[in-house]
């Protein structure tokens, strides 16, 4: 049940989406959106990729683990008519088995779900992808930013999935105006991986010690010790420290429950911000029974120095 709750929040992030734009090739020195926003262009830290979208869309707070960005076209009656959701999260399943992860969650969020097409695809650079077109009706009571979904309008959606190692990178678009046209498809297919962004960067010694000890405690499977690395003010797309603790203890997909035996950090982006710092990269992760170590995203983005100790702070502003 806990697994479904955690994964459901991942997909709550991916409910509605999209609109027109042209793909751009950003300069290689672009900073992640969390550090330096560029209207109409989302830049992820790790995995390093970009997605272009219309500049007039309004950014809304991400909802749920795995969601790295959300933006929407809001109608005059405050209804989120078009929504873009971008997600990046660990997922060992192959692309063609997307329904095993998503469909149980969609059933919790939506009704009248119909898959209109499901086919292999590829990004502009040739990376394998999966494209799913579907329609659905949101269950009333859901929220998007400050908007509450109070009526049941049919939505048309497009899910584009690809992978970087074991990290799913997904663009989900939905619109109430009808089946998504080439303008909205252009948003999804603007997804572009940036090259040369996996190289490690130097971080202060105390930050390195924090990340190393977090990895050590992960391998020890001591949940109490792990949670000591989280600020009491931690908030990750609406997820609290208490929720994270329950995930570690009860979710079969968590590193602890999967029997993690190595968790070694590599930082690819670092920027200090007073008592906080933006940090992104990956952990070289290996669980019991795994043949090879795999790269898992750090995800939490910010750390905060509390009384001389660094702790995870989340992706809150």
C-alpha positions as a Markdown table, in Angstrom:
| # | Residue | x | y | z |
|---|---|---|---|---|
| 1 | Unk | 0.0 | 0.0 | 0.0 |
| 2 | Unk | 2.8 | 2.4 | 0.9 |
| 3 | Unk | 4.4 | 1.6 | -2.4 |
| 4 | Unk | 1.3 | 2.6 | -4.2 |
| 5 | Unk | 1.0 | 5.9 | -2.2 |
| 6 | Unk | 4.6 | 6.9 | -3.1 |
| 7 | Unk | 4.2 | 6.0 | -6.7 |
| 8 | Unk | 0.8 | 7.7 | -6.8 |
| 9 | Unk | 2.3 | 10.9 | -5.8 |
| 10 | Unk | 4.9 | 10.5 | -8.5 |
| 11 | Unk | 2.1 | 10.2 | -11.0 |
| 12 | Unk | 0.0 | 12.9 | -9.4 |
| 13 | Unk | 2.8 | 15.0 | -10.8 |
| 14 | Unk | 1.9 | 13.8 | -14.2 |
| 15 | Unk | -1.8 | 14.4 | -14.6 |
| 16 | Unk | -2.4 | 17.3 | -17.1 |
| 17 | Unk | -0.2 | 19.0 | -19.7 |
| 18 | Unk | 1.0 | 20.9 | -22.9 |
| 19 | Unk | 0.9 | 23.5 | -25.6 |
| 20 | Unk | 2.9 | 24.9 | -28.6 |
| 21 | Unk | 6.6 | 25.6 | -28.9 |
| 22 | Unk | 9.6 | 24.9 | -31.0 |
| 23 | Unk | 12.5 | 22.9 | -29.8 |
| 24 | Unk | 15.6 | 24.9 | -29.0 |
| 25 | Unk | 19.2 | 23.9 | -28.7 |
| 26 | Unk | 20.3 | 25.7 | -25.5 |
| 27 | Unk | 23.9 | 26.7 | -24.9 |
| 28 | Unk | 26.0 | 24.2 | -23.1 |
| 29 | Unk | 26.5 | 26.6 | -20.1 |
| 30 | Unk | 22.8 | 26.8 | -19.2 |
| 31 | Unk | 22.2 | 26.4 | -15.5 |
| 32 | Unk | 19.4 | 24.3 | -14.1 |
| 33 | Unk | 16.1 | 26.0 | -13.8 |
| 34 | Unk | 16.2 | 25.6 | -10.0 |
| 35 | Unk | 19.2 | 27.9 | -10.0 |
| 36 | Unk | 18.6 | 30.3 | -12.9 |
| 37 | Unk | 15.1 | 30.1 | -14.5 |
| 38 | Unk | 14.8 | 30.8 | -18.3 |
| 39 | Unk | 11.2 | 31.5 | -19.4 |
| 40 | Unk | 10.0 | 28.9 | -21.9 |
| 41 | Unk | 12.9 | 26.5 | -21.2 |
| 42 | Unk | 13.2 | 23.9 | -18.4 |
| 43 | Unk | 16.8 | 22.7 | -17.6 |
| 44 | Unk | 17.3 | 19.7 | -15.4 |
| 45 | Unk | 20.4 | 19.2 | -13.3 |
| 46 | Unk | 20.9 | 15.5 | -13.5 |
| 47 | Unk | 20.1 | 13.8 | -15.7 |
| 48 | Unk | 21.0 | 16.9 | -17.7 |
| 49 | Unk | 18.2 | 17.6 | -20.2 |
| 50 | Unk | 16.0 | 20.4 | -21.4 |
| 51 | Unk | 12.3 | 20.8 | -22.5 |
| 52 | Unk | 11.0 | 23.8 | -24.3 |
| 53 | Unk | 7.5 | 25.2 | -23.7 |
| 54 | Unk | 5.5 | 28.4 | -24.4 |
| 55 | Unk | 6.8 | 31.3 | -22.4 |
| 56 | Unk | 3.3 | 32.4 | -21.4 |
| 57 | Unk | 2.6 | 29.3 | -19.4 |
| 58 | Unk | 2.6 | 29.7 | -15.7 |
| 59 | Unk | 4.9 | 27.6 | -13.5 |
| 60 | Unk | 3.2 | 25.7 | -10.7 |
| 61 | Unk | 4.7 | 23.9 | -7.7 |
| 62 | Unk | 5.6 | 20.3 | -8.5 |
| 63 | Unk | 3.5 | 17.7 | -6.8 |
| 64 | Unk | 4.9 | 14.4 | -5.6 |
| 65 | Unk | 8.3 | 12.6 | -5.7 |
| 66 | Unk | 9.8 | 12.4 | -9.2 |
| 67 | Unk | 8.2 | 15.6 | -10.5 |
| 68 | Unk | 10.9 | 18.1 | -11.4 |
| 69 | Unk | 8.7 | 20.8 | -13.1 |
| 70 | Unk | 5.2 | 21.7 | -13.9 |
| 71 | Unk | 3.7 | 24.5 | -15.9 |
| 72 | Unk | 0.1 | 25.2 | -17.1 |
| 73 | Unk | -2.0 | 27.3 | -19.4 |
| 74 | Unk | -4.8 | 28.5 | -17.1 |
| 75 | Unk | -8.1 | 29.6 | -18.5 |
| 76 | Unk | -10.0 | 32.7 | -17.3 |
| 77 | Unk | -12.2 | 30.5 | -15.1 |
| 78 | Unk | -9.0 | 29.3 | -13.4 |
| 79 | Unk | -9.3 | 25.8 | -14.9 |
| 80 | Unk | -5.9 | 24.2 | -15.8 |
| 81 | Unk | -6.8 | 23.6 | -19.4 |
| 82 | Unk | -3.3 | 22.7 | -20.5 |
| 83 | Unk | -0.6 | 21.2 | -18.2 |
| 84 | Unk | 3.0 | 20.2 | -18.7 |
| 85 | Unk | 4.6 | 17.8 | -16.2 |
| 86 | Unk | 8.2 | 16.7 | -16.3 |
| 87 | Unk | 9.4 | 13.9 | -14.2 |
| 88 | Unk | 12.7 | 12.0 | -13.5 |
| 89 | Unk | 12.8 | 9.1 | -11.1 |
| 90 | Unk | 14.4 | 5.7 | -10.7 |
| 91 | Unk | 12.6 | 3.0 | -12.7 |
| 92 | Unk | 14.0 | -0.4 | -13.5 |
| 93 | Unk | 11.1 | -1.4 | -15.8 |
| 94 | Unk | 11.6 | -1.3 | -19.6 |
| 95 | Unk | 9.8 | 1.4 | -21.5 |
| 96 | Unk | 7.3 | -1.0 | -23.0 |
| 97 | Unk | 6.1 | -2.0 | -19.5 |
| 98 | Unk | 5.0 | 1.5 | -18.6 |
| 99 | Unk | 1.5 | 0.4 | -17.8 |
| 100 | Unk | 2.7 | -1.7 | -14.8 |
| 101 | Unk | 3.8 | 1.5 | -13.1 |
| 102 | Unk | 1.4 | 4.1 | -14.4 |
| 103 | Unk | -2.0 | 2.4 | -14.9 |
| 104 | Unk | -2.6 | 1.4 | -11.2 |
| 105 | Unk | -1.9 | 5.0 | -10.2 |
| 106 | Unk | -3.9 | 6.6 | -13.0 |
| 107 | Unk | -6.9 | 4.6 | -11.8 |
| 108 | Unk | -6.6 | 6.3 | -8.4 |
| 109 | Unk | -6.5 | 9.7 | -10.0 |
| 110 | Unk | -8.8 | 9.5 | -13.1 |
| 111 | Unk | -11.8 | 7.7 | -14.5 |
| 112 | Unk | -12.8 | 6.7 | -18.1 |
| 113 | Unk | -9.2 | 6.1 | -19.1 |
| 114 | Unk | -8.7 | 5.0 | -22.7 |
| 115 | Unk | -5.4 | 4.3 | -24.3 |
| 116 | Unk | -5.6 | 5.5 | -27.8 |
| 117 | Unk | -2.2 | 4.5 | -29.0 |
| 118 | Unk | 1.0 | 2.9 | -27.5 |
| 119 | Unk | 4.0 | 2.7 | -29.6 |
| 120 | Unk | 7.9 | 2.8 | -29.6 |
| 121 | Unk | 9.4 | 6.1 | -30.7 |
| 122 | Unk | 12.6 | 8.0 | -30.4 |
| 123 | Unk | 14.0 | 11.4 | -29.5 |
| 124 | Unk | 15.7 | 13.8 | -32.0 |
| 125 | Unk | 19.0 | 12.3 | -31.0 |
| 126 | Unk | 17.8 | 8.8 | -31.7 |
| 127 | Unk | 17.4 | 7.8 | -28.0 |
| 128 | Unk | 14.7 | 5.1 | -27.7 |
| 129 | Unk | 11.4 | 6.4 | -26.3 |
| 130 | Unk | 7.8 | 5.3 | -25.8 |
| 131 | Unk | 4.8 | 7.4 | -26.8 |
| 132 | Unk | 1.4 | 6.8 | -25.3 |
| 133 | Unk | -1.8 | 8.8 | -26.3 |
| 134 | Unk | -4.8 | 8.5 | -24.0 |
| 135 | Unk | -7.9 | 10.2 | -22.7 |
| 136 | Unk | -9.2 | 10.5 | -19.1 |
| 137 | Unk | -11.4 | 12.4 | -16.8 |
| 138 | Unk | -9.9 | 13.7 | -13.6 |
| 139 | Unk | -11.6 | 12.9 | -10.3 |
| 140 | Unk | -12.9 | 16.1 | -8.7 |
| 141 | Unk | -11.0 | 17.4 | -5.7 |
| 142 | Unk | -7.5 | 17.3 | -7.2 |
| 143 | Unk | -5.3 | 20.4 | -7.2 |
| 144 | Unk | -2.9 | 22.1 | -9.5 |
| 145 | Unk | -1.0 | 24.9 | -7.9 |
| 146 | Unk | -3.7 | 27.2 | -6.4 |
| 147 | Unk | -6.4 | 25.7 | -8.7 |
| 148 | Unk | -8.8 | 23.0 | -7.5 |
| 149 | Unk | -10.4 | 20.6 | -10.0 |
| 150 | Unk | -14.1 | 20.8 | -9.3 |
| 151 | Unk | -15.6 | 19.5 | -12.5 |
| 152 | Unk | -15.1 | 16.5 | -14.7 |
| 153 | Unk | -13.9 | 17.5 | -18.2 |
| 154 | Unk | -12.4 | 15.0 | -20.6 |
| 155 | Unk | -8.6 | 15.4 | -21.0 |
| 156 | Unk | -6.5 | 14.2 | -23.9 |
| 157 | Unk | -3.0 | 13.2 | -22.9 |
| 158 | Unk | 0.4 | 12.4 | -24.4 |
| 159 | Unk | 3.1 | 10.6 | -22.4 |
| 160 | Unk | 6.6 | 10.5 | -23.8 |
| 161 | Unk | 9.0 | 8.3 | -21.9 |
| 162 | Unk | 12.7 | 7.7 | -22.3 |
| 163 | Unk | 15.5 | 6.5 | -19.9 |
| 164 | Unk | 18.9 | 7.5 | -18.7 |
| 165 | Unk | 20.5 | 4.4 | -17.2 |
| 166 | Unk | 17.7 | 3.4 | -14.7 |
| 167 | Unk | 16.2 | 6.9 | -14.5 |
| 168 | Unk | 12.9 | 7.5 | -16.3 |
| 169 | Unk | 12.6 | 10.9 | -17.9 |
| 170 | Unk | 9.0 | 11.6 | -18.8 |
| 171 | Unk | 7.1 | 14.5 | -20.4 |
| 172 | Unk | 3.4 | 14.3 | -19.9 |
| 173 | Unk | 1.0 | 16.8 | -21.6 |
| 174 | Unk | -2.8 | 17.0 | -21.3 |
| 175 | Unk | -5.3 | 19.4 | -22.8 |
| 176 | Unk | -9.1 | 19.7 | -22.6 |
| 177 | Unk | -9.4 | 21.1 | -26.1 |
| 178 | Unk | -9.1 | 17.8 | -27.9 |
| 179 | Unk | -6.5 | 15.4 | -29.1 |
| 180 | Unk | -3.0 | 16.9 | -28.9 |
| 181 | Unk | -1.8 | 18.5 | -32.1 |
| 182 | Unk | 1.7 | 19.1 | -33.5 |
| 183 | Unk | 2.1 | 22.2 | -31.4 |
| 184 | Unk | 1.8 | 20.2 | -28.1 |
| 185 | Unk | 3.7 | 17.2 | -29.5 |
| 186 | Unk | 6.5 | 19.6 | -30.2 |
| 187 | Unk | 6.7 | 20.4 | -26.5 |
| 188 | Unk | 7.2 | 16.7 | -25.7 |
| 189 | Unk | 9.7 | 16.0 | -28.5 |
| 190 | Unk | 11.7 | 19.1 | -27.5 |
| 191 | Unk | 13.2 | 16.8 | -24.8 |
| 192 | Unk | 16.9 | 17.0 | -25.4 |
| 193 | Unk | 19.7 | 15.4 | -23.3 |
| 194 | Unk | 22.7 | 17.7 | -22.7 |
| 195 | Unk | 26.1 | 16.1 | -23.3 |
| 196 | Unk | 29.2 | 16.5 | -21.0 |
| 197 | Unk | 27.1 | 17.1 | -17.9 |
| 198 | Unk | 28.0 | 13.9 | -15.9 |
| 199 | Unk | 31.5 | 15.1 | -14.9 |
| 200 | Unk | 31.9 | 15.5 | -11.1 |
| 201 | Unk | 32.4 | 19.0 | -9.6 |
| 202 | Unk | 34.3 | 20.0 | -6.4 |
| 203 | Unk | 32.3 | 20.6 | -3.3 |
| 204 | Unk | 33.4 | 21.9 | 0.1 |
| 205 | Unk | 34.8 | 19.3 | 2.5 |
| 206 | Unk | 31.8 | 19.5 | 4.9 |
| 207 | Unk | 29.3 | 19.0 | 2.1 |
| 208 | Unk | 31.3 | 16.0 | 0.8 |
| 209 | Unk | 31.4 | 14.6 | 4.4 |
| 210 | Unk | 27.6 | 15.0 | 4.6 |
| 211 | Unk | 26.9 | 13.2 | 1.3 |
| 212 | Unk | 29.4 | 10.4 | 2.1 |
| 213 | Unk | 27.9 | 9.8 | 5.6 |
| 214 | Unk | 24.4 | 9.8 | 4.1 |
| 215 | Unk | 25.5 | 7.0 | 1.7 |
| 216 | Unk | 27.1 | 5.1 | 4.6 |
| 217 | Unk | 24.0 | 5.2 | 6.6 |
| 218 | Unk | 21.9 | 4.1 | 3.7 |
| 219 | Unk | 24.1 | 1.0 | 3.4 |
| 220 | Unk | 23.7 | 0.4 | 7.1 |
| 221 | Unk | 19.9 | 0.3 | 6.7 |
| 222 | Unk | 19.6 | 2.3 | 9.9 |
| 223 | Unk | 16.5 | 4.4 | 9.2 |
| 224 | Unk | 16.9 | 6.5 | 12.4 |
| 225 | Unk | 20.4 | 7.4 | 11.3 |
| 226 | Unk | 19.2 | 8.1 | 7.7 |
| 227 | Unk | 16.5 | 10.5 | 8.9 |
| 228 | Unk | 19.0 | 12.5 | 11.0 |
| 229 | Unk | 20.2 | 13.8 | 7.6 |
| 230 | Unk | 16.9 | 15.4 | 6.9 |
| 231 | Unk | 15.9 | 18.8 | 8.2 |
| 232 | Unk | 12.6 | 18.9 | 10.2 |
| 233 | Unk | 11.6 | 21.6 | 7.5 |
| 234 | Unk | 12.3 | 19.2 | 4.7 |
| 235 | Unk | 9.7 | 19.4 | 1.9 |
| 236 | Unk | 10.0 | 17.6 | -1.5 |
| 237 | Unk | 7.1 | 18.3 | -3.8 |
| 238 | Unk | 4.8 | 18.3 | -0.9 |
| 239 | Unk | 6.4 | 15.2 | 0.8 |
| 240 | Unk | 7.5 | 15.7 | 4.4 |
| 241 | Unk | 10.3 | 14.2 | 6.5 |
| 242 | Unk | 7.8 | 11.9 | 8.3 |
| 243 | Unk | 6.5 | 10.6 | 4.9 |
| 244 | Unk | 10.1 | 9.9 | 3.8 |
| 245 | Unk | 10.7 | 7.9 | 7.0 |
| 246 | Unk | 7.6 | 5.8 | 6.4 |
| 247 | Unk | 8.7 | 5.2 | 2.8 |
| 248 | Unk | 12.1 | 4.0 | 3.9 |
| 249 | Unk | 10.5 | 1.6 | 6.5 |
| 250 | Unk | 7.6 | 0.3 | 4.4 |
| 251 | Unk | 7.9 | 0.8 | 0.7 |
| 252 | Unk | 9.3 | -2.3 | -1.0 |
| 253 | Unk | 10.8 | -0.1 | -3.8 |
| 254 | Unk | 12.9 | 2.0 | -1.3 |
| 255 | Unk | 16.7 | 1.5 | -1.2 |
| 256 | Unk | 16.4 | 0.1 | 2.3 |
| 257 | Unk | 13.8 | -2.5 | 1.5 |
| 258 | Unk | 15.6 | -3.4 | -1.7 |
| 259 | Unk | 18.8 | -4.2 | 0.3 |
| 260 | Unk | 21.1 | -1.5 | -0.9 |
| 261 | Unk | 24.8 | -2.4 | -0.5 |
| 262 | Unk | 26.5 | 0.6 | -2.0 |
| 263 | Unk | 25.5 | 4.2 | -2.3 |
| 264 | Unk | 28.3 | 6.4 | -3.5 |
| 265 | Unk | 27.7 | 10.1 | -4.3 |
| 266 | Unk | 28.8 | 12.0 | -7.4 |
| 267 | Unk | 28.0 | 15.7 | -7.5 |
| 268 | Unk | 27.6 | 17.3 | -11.0 |
| 269 | Unk | 26.0 | 20.6 | -10.0 |
| 270 | Unk | 26.7 | 22.7 | -6.9 |
| 271 | Unk | 25.9 | 26.2 | -6.1 |
| 272 | Unk | 26.0 | 27.7 | -2.5 |
| 273 | Unk | 23.2 | 30.0 | -1.4 |
| 274 | Unk | 24.0 | 31.4 | 2.1 |
| 275 | Unk | 22.9 | 28.8 | 4.6 |
| 276 | Unk | 21.6 | 26.6 | 1.8 |
| 277 | Unk | 23.1 | 25.1 | -1.3 |
| 278 | Unk | 21.8 | 23.6 | -4.5 |
| 279 | Unk | 23.3 | 20.1 | -5.1 |
| 280 | Unk | 22.5 | 17.7 | -7.9 |
| 281 | Unk | 24.1 | 14.6 | -9.3 |
| 282 | Unk | 23.6 | 10.9 | -8.7 |
| 283 | Unk | 24.4 | 8.0 | -6.3 |
| 284 | Unk | 26.1 | 5.0 | -7.7 |
| 285 | Unk | 23.5 | 2.5 | -6.3 |
| 286 | Unk | 23.7 | -1.2 | -6.0 |
| 287 | Unk | 21.2 | -3.5 | -4.2 |
| 288 | Unk | 21.6 | -7.0 | -3.1 |
| 289 | Unk | 21.3 | -9.3 | -6.1 |
| 290 | Unk | 22.1 | -6.6 | -8.6 |
| 291 | Unk | 24.8 | -7.4 | -11.2 |
| 292 | Unk | 26.0 | -3.8 | -11.7 |
| 293 | Unk | 25.9 | -0.5 | -9.8 |
| 294 | Unk | 23.4 | 2.0 | -11.4 |
| 295 | Unk | 23.1 | 5.8 | -11.3 |
| 296 | Unk | 20.2 | 7.0 | -9.3 |
| 297 | Unk | 19.4 | 10.8 | -9.2 |
| 298 | Unk | 20.0 | 12.6 | -5.9 |
| 299 | Unk | 16.6 | 14.2 | -6.4 |
| 300 | Unk | 16.3 | 16.4 | -3.3 |
| 301 | Unk | 18.2 | 19.4 | -4.8 |
| 302 | Unk | 18.7 | 21.6 | -1.7 |
| 303 | Unk | 20.7 | 21.1 | 1.5 |
| 304 | Unk | 20.6 | 23.5 | 4.5 |
| 305 | Unk | 23.2 | 24.2 | 7.2 |
| 306 | Unk | 21.5 | 23.9 | 10.6 |
| 307 | Unk | 23.7 | 24.5 | 13.6 |
| 308 | Unk | 26.8 | 23.5 | 11.7 |
| 309 | Unk | 25.4 | 20.4 | 10.1 |
| 310 | Unk | 24.2 | 20.0 | 6.5 |
| 311 | Unk | 20.8 | 18.4 | 6.0 |
| 312 | Unk | 18.5 | 17.6 | 3.1 |
| 313 | Unk | 16.0 | 20.5 | 2.6 |
| 314 | Unk | 14.1 | 19.5 | -0.5 |
| 315 | Unk | 13.0 | 21.4 | -3.6 |
| 316 | Unk | 10.9 | 24.1 | -1.8 |
| 317 | Unk | 11.5 | 27.7 | -2.7 |
